[in-house]
């Protein structure tokens, strides 16, 4: 894949009085918050409140879900009780009404933030009764709805990863990046959920794909490579749901209405899946919004390049990402969200630096939240 640098300047030197021309500089990467623990998800509400989450991967994190305050500090959300679970005393705490191992937080633009808890600390066994999606009312900061996922949805070896909501607010679509990839379709009113494209090639890691960092393959101390199934997910304004495996290069899409109808009813929708070109290994996806409406710009985390890329979906399947921002501090850009002013927020989870892949890494890994102000 060819990546272009937006920060290189072109200058024309000549006689006195001749003009100098420069290519547009890349957007500025601004620090928002520094965390003492490994962060993954971020979301910004329609009123500008910022929320993040800290999964229990290599440590028994003291806070799972938090609001980021204006001074960069964090406050357990919605309260300390929901954050009271610890791996060390898990047999003494109810997994149904505590955060076990939260992977993502997503504001729905309708006054709520949803918390997705795959309840699989260290990507290992799913804690029975723990997998859930929880809606918190932002007006009251109280839990308003809990959708529990049984073993027909959160199967053994699953890891529910990220979520997007249909334009009418009736359905949620979730990626499962675990041992057998799938998409999950959730009817929000009833809480009923269905695994779709379970084991389909579009939701599985691609053979032969190796994730790199700093020019070297990312492997665990015992030699295993990064191996995650369906992870990246985004919903466009024209009704297409896009996704891909983290350990993969191919982008896929399907009409969300097909998932919400035939898929949710248990019918085979494999024939409706479209391959939509290549992006390389990615983690987070985000469809850019302007004036409250999603556009055609798909922002992607190019974690192999310490970069954020952007792909114009209107170019069709032949399109490919160009580099928006590349910075050594973008160590594994993970999850995106967009603020009311249009700024793009991104977490850096530093997965390649974690104890999963570096035996001498500390259990608690310092991470960051960044902001990029997008142009018109």
Backbone torsions as a table, in degrees:
resi	resn	phi	psi	omega
1	UNK	NA	138.7	-179.4
2	UNK	-99.6	125.3	179.0
3	UNK	-112.3	134.8	-179.2
4	UNK	-104.5	146.0	178.5
5	UNK	-93.5	127.7	-179.9
6	UNK	-91.1	0.2	-175.5
7	UNK	-103.1	-1.1	-179.9
8	UNK	-77.8	136.5	-178.0
9	UNK	-104.5	140.2	175.1
10	UNK	-104.3	128.1	179.2
11	UNK	-126.1	136.1	176.1
12	UNK	-108.3	113.0	179.9
13	UNK	-98.6	144.2	179.2
14	UNK	-169.9	-144.0	-177.9
15	UNK	-67.7	160.2	178.0
16	UNK	-55.9	136.1	178.6
17	UNK	92.0	-7.5	178.0
18	UNK	-74.4	148.8	-175.9
19	UNK	-82.6	152.6	173.0
20	UNK	-108.0	135.8	-176.8
21	UNK	-117.2	141.3	-178.3
22	UNK	-134.6	142.2	174.0
23	UNK	-69.2	150.2	-179.8
24	UNK	-57.7	135.6	178.0
25	UNK	-71.6	152.0	177.2
26	UNK	-69.0	151.9	179.7
27	UNK	-57.8	153.0	-179.1
28	UNK	-80.1	135.2	175.8
29	UNK	-90.9	115.2	-175.4
30	UNK	-109.8	130.6	176.1
31	UNK	-72.1	137.9	177.7
32	UNK	-110.8	-46.1	-178.3
33	UNK	-155.5	150.2	175.5
34	UNK	-115.7	133.8	-177.8
35	UNK	-117.8	150.5	178.6
36	UNK	-86.9	-3.8	-176.4
37	UNK	-133.4	166.8	-175.4
38	UNK	-74.0	121.2	-179.5
39	UNK	-102.1	150.9	170.1
40	UNK	-125.5	-68.1	-170.8
41	UNK	-84.2	152.0	171.7
42	UNK	-145.7	145.1	172.2
43	UNK	-148.2	149.1	179.5
44	UNK	-122.7	126.4	-177.7
45	UNK	-75.5	170.4	-179.8
46	UNK	-64.3	-15.7	177.2
47	UNK	-105.5	9.6	172.9
48	UNK	90.9	5.9	175.5
49	UNK	-74.1	140.0	-174.9
50	UNK	-113.3	132.9	178.0
51	UNK	-128.6	146.4	178.4
52	UNK	-137.2	169.1	175.3
53	UNK	-141.0	156.2	-176.6
54	UNK	-126.9	106.0	-178.5
55	UNK	-74.2	153.4	175.8
56	UNK	-89.0	84.5	-178.6
57	UNK	-101.1	-59.2	-176.4
58	UNK	-116.2	3.1	178.7
59	UNK	-151.2	163.4	176.4
60	UNK	-88.7	76.1	-170.5
61	UNK	-55.0	136.4	-177.8
62	UNK	-74.6	-21.8	177.3
63	UNK	-133.7	135.3	179.9
64	UNK	-99.4	-47.8	-179.6
65	UNK	-126.0	135.7	-176.4
66	UNK	-145.6	153.4	168.4
67	UNK	-95.3	135.9	177.2
68	UNK	-89.5	120.2	-177.7
69	UNK	-83.1	171.4	-174.4
70	UNK	-63.1	-26.9	179.4
71	UNK	-89.0	6.3	179.2
72	UNK	89.7	-7.3	176.7
73	UNK	-75.1	167.2	-179.6
74	UNK	-120.2	150.0	179.5
75	UNK	-128.1	123.6	-179.8
76	UNK	-52.7	136.6	-174.2
77	UNK	-130.3	139.7	-1.8
78	UNK	-75.8	-15.1	178.3
79	UNK	-162.3	177.6	-178.4
80	UNK	-68.3	-33.1	-177.0
81	UNK	-63.0	-44.8	178.4
82	UNK	-62.8	-22.9	-179.7
83	UNK	-96.9	13.4	-172.5
84	UNK	-83.6	-10.3	179.2
85	UNK	-62.2	140.3	170.3
86	UNK	-136.4	142.7	175.9
87	UNK	-55.5	-36.0	-175.1
88	UNK	-67.0	-26.1	179.7
89	UNK	-126.6	29.6	-176.8
90	UNK	-58.5	-29.5	-179.5
91	UNK	-75.5	-5.5	179.8
92	UNK	-108.2	-0.9	-174.2
93	UNK	-126.3	136.9	-179.9
94	UNK	-70.6	123.5	179.2
95	UNK	-75.6	-14.7	-176.0
96	UNK	-73.8	-29.3	-177.0
97	UNK	-127.5	32.1	171.8
98	UNK	-139.9	153.3	175.4
99	UNK	-77.3	122.6	-177.6
100	UNK	-96.1	-56.8	177.6
101	UNK	-153.8	83.2	-173.1
102	UNK	-77.2	135.2	-179.1
103	UNK	-106.0	-31.9	-177.4
104	UNK	-152.1	155.0	174.0
105	UNK	-131.2	134.1	-175.9
106	UNK	-141.2	121.0	173.1
107	UNK	-78.1	139.3	-174.7
108	UNK	-95.8	-0.2	-179.2
109	UNK	74.4	5.5	-179.3
110	UNK	-121.3	25.2	176.2
111	UNK	92.7	9.7	-179.6
112	UNK	-134.0	156.9	168.5
113	UNK	-120.3	136.0	-179.0
114	UNK	-106.2	139.2	179.2
115	UNK	-113.7	124.6	179.1
116	UNK	-104.3	117.9	-176.1
117	UNK	-118.1	101.5	177.1
118	UNK	-72.2	-15.6	174.8
119	UNK	56.7	43.5	179.2
120	UNK	-131.8	77.2	-179.1
121	UNK	-55.4	138.2	179.8
122	UNK	61.9	21.3	-177.8
123	UNK	60.8	25.7	-178.0
124	UNK	-104.3	-139.1	-173.3
125	UNK	-62.2	138.6	175.0
126	UNK	-73.1	129.4	178.4
127	UNK	-74.0	118.7	-178.9
128	UNK	-54.8	133.4	-179.7
129	UNK	81.2	0.3	-175.6
130	UNK	-95.1	-34.8	-177.1
131	UNK	-63.7	130.2	-174.5
132	UNK	-167.2	163.2	170.2
133	UNK	-127.8	127.0	-170.5
134	UNK	-122.0	131.2	177.6
135	UNK	-100.6	128.5	177.8
136	UNK	-113.7	126.9	178.7
137	UNK	-75.0	118.4	-176.6
138	UNK	-71.4	-19.9	178.6
139	UNK	-73.3	-32.6	-177.3
140	UNK	-112.9	-13.7	-175.1
141	UNK	57.9	38.4	177.5
142	UNK	-125.9	150.2	177.2
143	UNK	-64.7	127.0	-177.9
144	UNK	-109.4	-21.4	-177.6
145	UNK	-160.0	139.9	174.1
146	UNK	-126.7	124.9	175.2
147	UNK	-109.5	109.6	-179.8
148	UNK	-88.5	141.2	179.7
149	UNK	-109.3	121.8	178.5
150	UNK	-83.9	-173.6	-174.2
151	UNK	-73.2	-8.6	173.8
152	UNK	-77.2	-18.7	179.0
153	UNK	-107.1	-58.9	176.1
154	UNK	-90.9	77.5	-175.7
155	UNK	-68.6	161.6	174.8
156	UNK	-53.9	132.3	-178.6
157	UNK	88.0	0.9	-179.3
158	UNK	-79.5	159.4	171.7
159	UNK	-147.9	94.4	-179.3
160	UNK	-64.6	127.1	-163.4
161	UNK	-108.8	-58.2	-176.0
162	UNK	-148.6	163.8	-171.1
163	UNK	-140.9	145.2	170.6
164	UNK	-133.4	156.9	-174.4
165	UNK	-115.8	143.1	178.3
166	UNK	-63.8	157.2	-175.6
167	UNK	-62.4	-27.2	178.9
168	UNK	-89.2	-0.3	177.6
169	UNK	74.1	13.4	-176.3
170	UNK	-94.8	-24.4	-175.3
171	UNK	-129.8	152.3	170.9
172	UNK	-119.1	147.5	178.7
173	UNK	-124.6	125.8	-172.6
174	UNK	-122.9	140.8	171.1
175	UNK	-92.5	143.6	172.3
176	UNK	-112.8	110.6	-176.9
177	UNK	-96.5	14.7	-175.6
178	UNK	-77.7	-152.3	-172.9
179	UNK	-66.8	-27.5	174.8
180	UNK	-133.3	102.8	-173.5
181	UNK	-63.9	155.6	179.0
182	UNK	-169.0	171.3	165.1
183	UNK	-108.8	146.4	176.5
184	UNK	-114.1	129.6	176.3
185	UNK	-108.0	125.7	-176.4
186	UNK	-120.3	125.7	171.1
187	UNK	-86.2	111.8	-168.8
188	UNK	-67.0	-37.8	-177.1
189	UNK	-64.5	-42.8	-177.4
190	UNK	-91.7	-22.2	-175.5
191	UNK	80.1	4.4	179.0
192	UNK	-76.0	143.7	-177.3
193	UNK	-137.6	152.8	-177.5
194	UNK	-140.7	133.0	172.1
195	UNK	-77.5	132.5	-178.3
196	UNK	-129.8	147.2	-178.3
197	UNK	53.9	36.5	179.8
198	UNK	-68.5	113.4	-178.4
199	UNK	81.2	0.2	179.0
200	UNK	-66.1	146.7	-178.7
201	UNK	-53.9	-30.5	-178.1
202	UNK	-68.4	-20.9	-177.5
203	UNK	-105.5	4.7	-176.9
204	UNK	-106.6	157.3	172.0
205	UNK	-59.2	145.1	178.8
206	UNK	-87.7	133.7	179.0
207	UNK	-63.9	140.4	176.7
208	UNK	86.1	-7.0	-179.6
209	UNK	-87.0	126.5	177.9
210	UNK	-121.6	125.8	178.7
211	UNK	-80.9	132.9	-178.7
212	UNK	-113.4	157.0	170.7
213	UNK	-150.0	138.2	-177.2
214	UNK	54.7	31.2	177.3
215	UNK	78.9	6.5	-177.6
216	UNK	-127.4	150.9	176.4
217	UNK	-61.6	139.6	175.7
218	UNK	-88.4	115.3	-178.3
219	UNK	-136.4	150.3	176.0
220	UNK	-72.9	165.1	-179.6
221	UNK	-55.6	-25.7	178.8
222	UNK	-92.7	7.7	172.9
223	UNK	98.7	-6.8	-179.3
224	UNK	-71.6	142.6	-179.9
225	UNK	-89.4	167.7	174.0
226	UNK	-61.6	124.9	-173.6
227	UNK	-140.0	87.1	179.3
228	UNK	-123.1	137.6	-179.8
229	UNK	-83.9	-147.6	-174.5
230	UNK	-52.4	123.8	-173.1
231	UNK	-136.6	-69.3	-178.3
232	UNK	-61.3	137.9	-179.0
233	UNK	-153.2	140.6	178.0
234	UNK	-156.1	150.5	179.5
235	UNK	-121.6	121.9	-175.4
236	UNK	-87.6	166.6	-179.0
237	UNK	-67.3	-23.9	178.9
238	UNK	-91.8	13.9	169.5
239	UNK	90.4	11.4	177.4
240	UNK	-94.1	134.7	171.3
241	UNK	-95.4	125.5	179.0
242	UNK	-107.8	143.9	176.7
243	UNK	-158.6	167.3	171.7
244	UNK	-164.8	161.7	173.4
245	UNK	-74.1	143.4	174.5
246	UNK	-60.3	-47.6	176.2
247	UNK	-85.1	74.2	-177.6
248	UNK	-174.3	166.7	-179.7
249	UNK	-119.5	-17.4	-172.2
250	UNK	-91.1	131.5	175.4
251	UNK	-92.2	136.7	179.5
252	UNK	-124.0	158.7	175.4
253	UNK	-149.9	161.9	176.1
254	UNK	-156.1	152.5	174.9
255	UNK	-66.6	125.7	-179.6
256	UNK	-58.7	-31.5	179.6
257	UNK	-63.8	-30.7	177.2
258	UNK	-67.8	-42.4	177.3
259	UNK	-64.4	-41.1	-176.6
260	UNK	-72.9	-19.0	179.9
261	UNK	-106.2	-83.5	-174.5
262	UNK	-66.2	-38.8	178.7
263	UNK	-63.4	-45.7	-179.6
264	UNK	-65.1	-27.6	178.4
265	UNK	-82.6	0.0	177.1
266	UNK	90.1	9.1	179.2
267	UNK	-81.5	156.2	179.4
268	UNK	-75.3	121.8	-179.6
269	UNK	-115.6	14.8	-177.7
270	UNK	-57.9	-33.7	-178.8
271	UNK	-69.7	-13.2	179.6
272	UNK	-93.7	-6.8	-179.7
273	UNK	-75.3	133.3	178.8
274	UNK	-116.3	132.1	168.7
275	UNK	-76.0	133.6	-173.3
276	UNK	-127.3	42.7	173.9
277	UNK	89.8	-167.6	-172.9
278	UNK	-116.0	146.1	173.8
279	UNK	-130.7	-13.6	-170.2
280	UNK	82.7	174.2	177.1
281	UNK	-59.5	133.9	179.6
282	UNK	-141.5	160.9	173.0
283	UNK	-113.9	-84.2	-176.7
284	UNK	-80.7	150.2	172.4
285	UNK	-123.9	152.2	170.7
286	UNK	-155.5	129.8	172.1
287	UNK	-88.0	121.2	-177.2
288	UNK	-64.8	141.3	178.4
289	UNK	-111.8	145.6	174.3
290	UNK	-142.7	128.0	-176.4
291	UNK	56.1	35.2	176.4
292	UNK	80.1	3.0	-178.2
293	UNK	-120.9	136.8	179.0
294	UNK	-69.0	142.5	179.9
295	UNK	-107.2	-146.8	-177.8
296	UNK	-108.7	1.8	-177.0
297	UNK	-88.6	117.0	177.6
298	UNK	-100.9	112.8	176.5
299	UNK	-87.7	135.8	-175.4
300	UNK	-132.2	147.0	176.4
301	UNK	-87.7	115.6	177.7
302	UNK	-98.6	74.0	-169.9
303	UNK	-67.3	-22.9	177.3
304	UNK	-68.1	-20.4	-174.1
305	UNK	-116.0	11.0	-175.7
306	UNK	51.1	49.6	-169.9
307	UNK	-146.0	159.5	168.9
308	UNK	-109.5	128.1	178.0
309	UNK	-109.7	164.0	176.3
310	UNK	-138.8	134.3	-179.3
311	UNK	-123.6	132.6	177.6
312	UNK	-84.4	108.1	-177.1
313	UNK	-66.0	-22.3	-180.0
314	UNK	-68.4	-15.1	178.1
315	UNK	-75.7	-8.8	178.7
316	UNK	84.5	-167.9	-175.1
317	UNK	-66.5	-17.7	-178.6
318	UNK	-83.3	-7.1	-178.9
319	UNK	-70.1	158.3	177.0
320	UNK	-144.9	156.8	-176.8
321	UNK	-69.3	145.9	166.3
322	UNK	-110.5	155.7	-178.0
323	UNK	-76.1	125.3	174.5
324	UNK	-89.5	-51.6	178.4
325	UNK	-140.0	133.4	173.4
326	UNK	-129.5	125.7	-173.6
327	UNK	-154.7	135.7	-178.6
328	UNK	-59.5	-22.1	-179.9
329	UNK	-78.6	-11.3	178.1
330	UNK	-83.6	67.8	-178.8
331	UNK	-80.7	99.8	-177.8
332	UNK	60.4	71.0	171.4
333	UNK	-56.7	129.5	-166.4
334	UNK	-112.6	-66.6	-172.2
335	UNK	-126.2	143.9	-179.5
336	UNK	-113.2	155.8	165.5
337	UNK	-153.3	168.9	-178.4
338	UNK	-130.5	133.4	-178.8
339	UNK	-83.3	169.8	-179.8
340	UNK	-59.8	-25.8	179.6
341	UNK	-87.7	3.9	179.1
342	UNK	92.3	-7.7	179.8
343	UNK	-64.9	143.0	178.6
344	UNK	-95.5	128.8	177.5
345	UNK	-106.4	144.4	179.9
346	UNK	-148.1	137.9	173.0
347	UNK	-92.5	150.7	169.9
348	UNK	-115.2	111.7	-173.5
349	UNK	-92.2	-8.9	175.1
350	UNK	52.7	41.6	-177.6
351	UNK	-58.1	-39.5	-178.6
352	UNK	-66.4	-18.1	179.8
353	UNK	-96.9	-0.5	-173.1
354	UNK	-82.4	170.0	-179.4
355	UNK	-65.6	-15.2	173.7
356	UNK	-60.6	-34.2	-171.8
357	UNK	-123.1	-10.0	175.8
358	UNK	-130.0	113.0	-171.2
359	UNK	-64.6	-23.2	-179.0
360	UNK	-96.5	5.6	-178.9
361	UNK	-70.7	147.4	176.8
362	UNK	-72.0	151.1	177.4
363	UNK	-60.1	-41.1	178.5
364	UNK	-93.0	117.3	-174.2
365	UNK	-109.2	117.2	177.4
366	UNK	-62.5	136.3	-177.7
367	UNK	-139.0	178.8	-172.1
368	UNK	-140.6	160.8	168.5
369	UNK	-120.3	132.1	-176.0
370	UNK	-123.7	161.7	176.8
371	UNK	-131.7	139.9	176.1
372	UNK	-125.0	122.7	177.2
373	UNK	-85.3	116.4	-176.4
374	UNK	-84.0	148.1	176.6
375	UNK	-78.7	175.7	179.6
376	UNK	-70.4	NA	NA
